[in-house]
Amino acid sequence: MTNTQSGESIILQRSFPPCRCPRCGDSIPEAGLADHAIAPAAPPARRVAPPCEPYRPSVPGERVFDVRSGRWAAFMGWQHGSAFLRPLGGGIEWDAEARWITNTEL
């Protein structure tokens, strides 16, 4: 992470004092972090066609398959034409267009 104009590290320009704990062993421990460690990427969207007959769930908690992400989920509800889904084991909800939802894995 360098500034292209001056060649100086952007991390060195921050206003935080350097870490001096014995565990870090580096005055700027965040300089060694990779981008994916700071903000992991979302799972890639699968390049598939939507199902011929999309399924429209109506009961919250119903088990459905999101074709686009390739994951089974629990249906949570509808909002503005999108279905909100949650992983079966619990976790963060995501939204999916109605045309990508089915009740069988393709």
C-alpha positions in Angstrom: 0.0 0.0 0.0 2.0 2.9 -1.2 1.1 6.4 -2.4 1.9 6.5 -6.1 2.9 10.1 -6.0 5.4 10.1 -3.1 6.2 6.4 -2.8 5.6 6.6 0.9 3.4 4.0 2.6 -0.2 5.2 3.3 -0.1 3.3 6.6 2.8 5.5 7.8 0.7 8.6 7.2 -2.0 7.5 9.7 -2.4 9.4 12.9 -2.3 6.4 15.2 0.8 5.7 17.3 2.8 2.6 16.4 2.2 -0.6 18.4 4.9 -1.3 20.9 3.6 -4.5 22.5 6.1 -7.5 22.6 3.6 -9.8 20.8 3.6 -7.8 17.6 7.3 -7.5 17.1 6.6 -4.8 14.5 5.9 -1.1 14.9 3.1 -1.3 12.3 1.5 -4.8 12.5 -1.3 -4.0 10.1 1.2 -3.4 7.3 1.6 -7.2 6.9 -2.1 -7.9 6.6 -3.4 -9.1 3.2 -6.5 -7.5 1.7 -8.6 -10.6 2.1 -7.8 -10.8 5.9 -9.2 -7.3 6.4 -12.4 -7.7 4.3 -13.2 -11.2 3.0 -14.9 -11.3 -0.4 -18.4 -12.5 -0.8 -18.9 -15.9 -2.3 -18.9 -15.7 -6.1 -22.2 -15.9 -7.9 -22.7 -19.1 -9.9 -23.2 -18.6 -13.6 -26.3 -20.7 -14.1 -29.7 -20.1 -15.7 -32.7 -19.5 -13.4 -35.0 -22.5 -12.9 -37.8 -23.1 -15.5 -40.4 -23.0 -12.8 -39.4 -20.8 -9.9 -40.8 -21.6 -6.5 -42.5 -18.9 -4.4 -42.3 -19.7 -0.7 -44.9 -18.3 1.6 -44.2 -19.7 5.1 -41.3 -18.2 7.1 -38.7 -20.8 7.9 -39.5 -22.9 4.8 -36.4 -24.6 3.3 -35.6 -23.3 -0.2 -32.6 -23.4 -2.6 -31.0 -20.2 -4.0 -29.9 -21.2 -7.5 -27.7 -18.1 -7.9 -25.6 -18.7 -4.8 -25.9 -22.5 -4.8 -27.0 -22.6 -1.1 -29.9 -24.0 0.8 -31.6 -21.5 3.0 -34.6 -20.7 5.3 -37.1 -18.3 3.7 -37.6 -15.3 6.0 -40.0 -13.1 4.0 -40.6 -10.8 1.0 -39.7 -7.2 0.6 -39.9 -5.2 -2.6 -40.0 -8.3 -4.8 -36.9 -9.9 -3.2 -36.9 -12.9 -0.9 -34.8 -12.7 2.3 -33.0 -15.9 3.0 -31.0 -17.1 6.0 -28.5 -20.0 6.1 -30.1 -23.1 7.6 -27.6 -23.2 10.5 -28.2 -19.5 11.2 -26.2 -16.5 10.1 -26.5 -13.4 8.1 -29.5 -13.0 5.8 -29.2 -12.2 2.1 -31.7 -11.3 -0.5 -32.5 -13.1 -3.8 -34.7 -12.3 -6.7 -37.8 -14.5 -6.9 -36.7 -16.0 -10.2 -33.7 -17.7 -8.6 -35.5 -19.6 -5.9 -36.6 -23.2 -6.1 -37.5 -26.0 -3.6 -35.2 -28.6 -5.2 -31.5 -28.4 -5.9 -30.7 -28.3 -9.6 
